[in-house]
Amino acid sequence: MPDKPEGILNMKTVDHIAIVVNDARKVAKAWESMLGIGPWAFQERGGTSPSGQKIRVLIAYAYTENGVEFELIEPVEGRIFHSDYLENVGEGLHHVAYAVDDVDGDTEKLVAQGAKVVLGQPGAYSYLRFEGDGGVITELMGKHPPFQDQSS
């Protein structure tokens, strides 16, 4: 077996894999029936954009038997980060997230090597792009508890 490569952060564990979709409930149902992934929990998040626009997103969460979390992200209202991706790329893999102890410090290490922060909140999370990333955004995030189903 080849030696493990040394990277700037040497990530060991993926927290979640996020896919942007047009209809999270439809995709969750298909993944459950075809792939056996589920059950799914749904959470709607919303707020106001910096420009004052109302925004809403529906996120579906499920775990595989070995603990890999999948997120299905559906933009519902307003222009959000994921809306641009959906319009420009279409449905598909958006980002891979890693839970880290020091979001800001690890982000600085990657930026110093040429990565660019495309969205973030200090101390909480950062989405980064870097040359050769294969079109997939990397998310560094603080550790969080499992999400609860808030759908009705």
Secondary structure, 3 states (H helix, E strand, C coil): CCCCCCCCCCCCCCCEEEEECCCHHHHHHHHHHHHCCCCCEEEEEEEECCCCCEEEEEEEEEECCCCCEEEEEEEEECCCHHHHHHHHCCCEEEEEEEECCCHHHHHHHHHHCCCEEEEEECCCEEEEECCCCCCCEEEEECCCCCCCCCCC
